[in-house]
Amino acid sequence: MMTQAQRRLYLIEALLKERGGDGLQIPCSEAEQAGLLRALLNVRPPIPAGREFLQVQDEYLQELIRGLGVTDIDALAPVRDGIYLWQGDITTLKVDAIVNAANSALLGCFHPLHGCIDNIIHSRSGVQLRLYCRELMDAQGHEEPTGSAKITPAFNLPCKYILHTVGPVIHGPVSERDCALLASCYRSCLKLAAENGCRSIAFCCISTGEFRFPGERAAETAVRTVRDFLRGGRGGMRVVFDVFKDKDFSIYKKLLGV
């Protein structure tokens, strides 16, 4: 049985070998090695990986997430009927499905160590996710439209599925069309989750990061759309608004009357 340090070193060496060596020196510290491994995973193209690599990668990522601490939705209390508010790392949340704020290529973020949720989800799910997404997109034959969603397995995350949705990108004042497209992201994810038998779903703050949608306006759209969905006879669905920043937590607390 490999230790976590041995798994990390194995994966780094395998990825460097895959790239032809690159002449990179492997750092000594655990933190620097972890950063290098994530960076190498971030830039790896969507190509198959060997069985041994996948086994070691899966063991490494599952141990990593266990170390971060997994939160089960059953341990949370709703703030309204069917609605939950939780502040934390969405990749550690045990629900049926989590939502990824994706780009239109749907292949994840290729920028090494970028802080976007797309990067983090792909980094912790594993290389299988990018390959699965590429196969979906090849079959589709075009980029993912704004406001729609795709479902994939979650691979090494504690949830069952990942719902990938492309939110609107804001270049100036927010328009009614921007709000309609953002609402469509939430509806598309909720509908797709229900169609796949999901009874719980966790939303990130779609479009509010790199896509520059103002947080308060985005949260108003999110809460209104989810409430409309639940009032429409989907009361069995548990919906988590997962926030990471204190500012977003405050916005959702106010909107939900917590």
Secondary structure as a PSIPRED ss2 file (coil, helix, strand):
# PSIPRED VFORMAT (PSIPRED V4.0)

   1 M C   1.000  0.000  0.000
   2 M C   1.000  0.000  0.000
   3 T C   1.000  0.000  0.000
   4 Q H   0.000  1.000  0.000
   5 A H   0.000  1.000  0.000
   6 Q H   0.000  1.000  0.000
   7 R H   0.000  1.000  0.000
   8 R H   0.000  1.000  0.000
   9 L H   0.000  1.000  0.000
  10 Y H   0.000  1.000  0.000
  11 L H   0.000  1.000  0.000
  12 I H   0.000  1.000  0.000
  13 E H   0.000  1.000  0.000
  14 A H   0.000  1.000  0.000
  15 L H   0.000  1.000  0.000
  16 L H   0.000  1.000  0.000
  17 K H   0.000  1.000  0.000
  18 E H   0.000  1.000  0.000
  19 R C   1.000  0.000  0.000
  20 G C   1.000  0.000  0.000
  21 G C   1.000  0.000  0.000
  22 D C   1.000  0.000  0.000
  23 G C   1.000  0.000  0.000
  24 L C   1.000  0.000  0.000
  25 Q C   1.000  0.000  0.000
  26 I C   1.000  0.000  0.000
  27 P C   1.000  0.000  0.000
  28 C C   1.000  0.000  0.000
  29 S C   1.000  0.000  0.000
  30 E H   0.000  1.000  0.000
  31 A H   0.000  1.000  0.000
  32 E H   0.000  1.000  0.000
  33 Q H   0.000  1.000  0.000
  34 A H   0.000  1.000  0.000
  35 G H   0.000  1.000  0.000
  36 L H   0.000  1.000  0.000
  37 L H   0.000  1.000  0.000
  38 R H   0.000  1.000  0.000
  39 A H   0.000  1.000  0.000
  40 L H   0.000  1.000  0.000
  41 L H   0.000  1.000  0.000
  42 N H   0.000  1.000  0.000
  43 V H   0.000  1.000  0.000
  44 R C   1.000  0.000  0.000
  45 P C   1.000  0.000  0.000
  46 P C   1.000  0.000  0.000
  47 I C   1.000  0.000  0.000
  48 P C   1.000  0.000  0.000
  49 A C   1.000  0.000  0.000
  50 G C   1.000  0.000  0.000
  51 R H   0.000  1.000  0.000
  52 E H   0.000  1.000  0.000
  53 F H   0.000  1.000  0.000
  54 L H   0.000  1.000  0.000
  55 Q H   0.000  1.000  0.000
  56 V H   0.000  1.000  0.000
  57 Q H   0.000  1.000  0.000
  58 D H   0.000  1.000  0.000
  59 E H   0.000  1.000  0.000
  60 Y H   0.000  1.000  0.000
  61 L H   0.000  1.000  0.000
  62 Q H   0.000  1.000  0.000
  63 E H   0.000  1.000  0.000
  64 L H   0.000  1.000  0.000
  65 I H   0.000  1.000  0.000
  66 R H   0.000  1.000  0.000
  67 G H   0.000  1.000  0.000
  68 L H   0.000  1.000  0.000
  69 G C   1.000  0.000  0.000
  70 V C   1.000  0.000  0.000
  71 T E   0.000  0.000  1.000
  72 D E   0.000  0.000  1.000
  73 I H   0.000  1.000  0.000
  74 D H   0.000  1.000  0.000
  75 A H   0.000  1.000  0.000
  76 L C   1.000  0.000  0.000
  77 A C   1.000  0.000  0.000
  78 P C   1.000  0.000  0.000
  79 V C   1.000  0.000  0.000
  80 R E   0.000  0.000  1.000
  81 D C   1.000  0.000  0.000
  82 G C   1.000  0.000  0.000
  83 I E   0.000  0.000  1.000
  84 Y E   0.000  0.000  1.000
  85 L E   0.000  0.000  1.000
  86 W E   0.000  0.000  1.000
  87 Q E   0.000  0.000  1.000
  88 G C   1.000  0.000  0.000
  89 D C   1.000  0.000  0.000
  90 I H   0.000  1.000  0.000
  91 T H   0.000  1.000  0.000
  92 T H   0.000  1.000  0.000
  93 L E   0.000  0.000  1.000
  94 K E   0.000  0.000  1.000
  95 V C   1.000  0.000  0.000
  96 D C   1.000  0.000  0.000
  97 A E   0.000  0.000  1.000
  98 I E   0.000  0.000  1.000
  99 V E   0.000  0.000  1.000
 100 N E   0.000  0.000  1.000
 101 A E   0.000  0.000  1.000
 102 A E   0.000  0.000  1.000
 103 N C   1.000  0.000  0.000
 104 S C   1.000  0.000  0.000
 105 A C   1.000  0.000  0.000
 106 L C   1.000  0.000  0.000
 107 L C   1.000  0.000  0.000
 108 G C   1.000  0.000  0.000
 109 C C   1.000  0.000  0.000
 110 F C   1.000  0.000  0.000
 111 H C   1.000  0.000  0.000
 112 P C   1.000  0.000  0.000
 113 L C   1.000  0.000  0.000
 114 H C   1.000  0.000  0.000
 115 G C   1.000  0.000  0.000
 116 C C   1.000  0.000  0.000
 117 I H   0.000  1.000  0.000
 118 D H   0.000  1.000  0.000
 119 N H   0.000  1.000  0.000
 120 I H   0.000  1.000  0.000
 121 I H   0.000  1.000  0.000
 122 H H   0.000  1.000  0.000
 123 S H   0.000  1.000  0.000
 124 R H   0.000  1.000  0.000
 125 S H   0.000  1.000  0.000
 126 G C   1.000  0.000  0.000
 127 V H   0.000  1.000  0.000
 128 Q H   0.000  1.000  0.000
 129 L H   0.000  1.000  0.000
 130 R H   0.000  1.000  0.000
 131 L H   0.000  1.000  0.000
 132 Y H   0.000  1.000  0.000
 133 C H   0.000  1.000  0.000
 134 R H   0.000  1.000  0.000
 135 E H   0.000  1.000  0.000
 136 L H   0.000  1.000  0.000
 137 M H   0.000  1.000  0.000
 138 D H   0.000  1.000  0.000
 139 A H   0.000  1.000  0.000
 140 Q H   0.000  1.000  0.000
 141 G C   1.000  0.000  0.000
 142 H C   1.000  0.000  0.000
 143 E C   1.000  0.000  0.000
 144 E C   1.000  0.000  0.000
 145 P C   1.000  0.000  0.000
 146 T C   1.000  0.000  0.000
 147 G C   1.000  0.000  0.000
 148 S C   1.000  0.000  0.000
 149 A E   0.000  0.000  1.000
 150 K E   0.000  0.000  1.000
 151 I E   0.000  0.000  1.000
 152 T E   0.000  0.000  1.000
 153 P E   0.000  0.000  1.000
 154 A C   1.000  0.000  0.000
 155 F C   1.000  0.000  0.000
 156 N C   1.000  0.000  0.000
 157 L C   1.000  0.000  0.000
 158 P C   1.000  0.000  0.000
 159 C C   1.000  0.000  0.000
 160 K C   1.000  0.000  0.000
 161 Y E   0.000  0.000  1.000
 162 I E   0.000  0.000  1.000
 163 L E   0.000  0.000  1.000
 164 H E   0.000  0.000  1.000
 165 T E   0.000  0.000  1.000
 166 V E   0.000  0.000  1.000
 167 G C   1.000  0.000  0.000
 168 P C   1.000  0.000  0.000
 169 V C   1.000  0.000  0.000
 170 I C   1.000  0.000  0.000
 171 H C   1.000  0.000  0.000
 172 G C   1.000  0.000  0.000
 173 P C   1.000  0.000  0.000
 174 V C   1.000  0.000  0.000
 175 S C   1.000  0.000  0.000
 176 E H   0.000  1.000  0.000
 177 R H   0.000  1.000  0.000
 178 D H   0.000  1.000  0.000
 179 C H   0.000  1.000  0.000
 180 A H   0.000  1.000  0.000
 181 L H   0.000  1.000  0.000
 182 L H   0.000  1.000  0.000
 183 A H   0.000  1.000  0.000
 184 S H   0.000  1.000  0.000
 185 C H   0.000  1.000  0.000
 186 Y H   0.000  1.000  0.000
 187 R H   0.000  1.000  0.000
 188 S H   0.000  1.000  0.000
 189 C H   0.000  1.000  0.000
 190 L H   0.000  1.000  0.000
 191 K H   0.000  1.000  0.000
 192 L H   0.000  1.000  0.000
 193 A H   0.000  1.000  0.000
 194 A H   0.000  1.000  0.000
 195 E H   0.000  1.000  0.000
 196 N C   1.000  0.000  0.000
 197 G C   1.000  0.000  0.000
 198 C C   1.000  0.000  0.000
 199 R C   1.000  0.000  0.000
 200 S E   0.000  0.000  1.000
 201 I E   0.000  0.000  1.000
 202 A E   0.000  0.000  1.000
 203 F E   0.000  0.000  1.000
 204 C C   1.000  0.000  0.000
 205 C C   1.000  0.000  0.000
 206 I C   1.000  0.000  0.000
 207 S C   1.000  0.000  0.000
 208 T C   1.000  0.000  0.000
 209 G C   1.000  0.000  0.000
 210 E C   1.000  0.000  0.000
 211 F C   1.000  0.000  0.000
 212 R C   1.000  0.000  0.000
 213 F C   1.000  0.000  0.000
 214 P C   1.000  0.000  0.000
 215 G H   0.000  1.000  0.000
 216 E H   0.000  1.000  0.000
 217 R H   0.000  1.000  0.000
 218 A H   0.000  1.000  0.000
 219 A H   0.000  1.000  0.000
 220 E H   0.000  1.000  0.000
 221 T H   0.000  1.000  0.000
 222 A H   0.000  1.000  0.000
 223 V H   0.000  1.000  0.000
 224 R H   0.000  1.000  0.000
 225 T H   0.000  1.000  0.000
 226 V H   0.000  1.000  0.000
 227 R H   0.000  1.000  0.000
 228 D H   0.000  1.000  0.000
 229 F H   0.000  1.000  0.000
 230 L H   0.000  1.000  0.000
 231 R H   0.000  1.000  0.000
 232 G C   1.000  0.000  0.000
 233 G C   1.000  0.000  0.000
 234 R C   1.000  0.000  0.000
 235 G C   1.000  0.000  0.000
 236 G C   1.000  0.000  0.000
 237 M C   1.000  0.000  0.000
 238 R E   0.000  0.000  1.000
 239 V E   0.000  0.000  1.000
 240 V E   0.000  0.000  1.000
 241 F E   0.000  0.000  1.000
 242 D E   0.000  0.000  1.000
 243 V E   0.000  0.000  1.000
 244 F C   1.000  0.000  0.000
 245 K C   1.000  0.000  0.000
 246 D H   0.000  1.000  0.000
 247 K H   0.000  1.000  0.000
 248 D H   0.000  1.000  0.000
 249 F H   0.000  1.000  0.000
 250 S H   0.000  1.000  0.000
 251 I H   0.000  1.000  0.000
 252 Y H   0.000  1.000  0.000
 253 K H   0.000  1.000  0.000
 254 K H   0.000  1.000  0.000
 255 L H   0.000  1.000  0.000
 256 L H   0.000  1.000  0.000
 257 G C   1.000  0.000  0.000
 258 V C   1.000  0.000  0.000
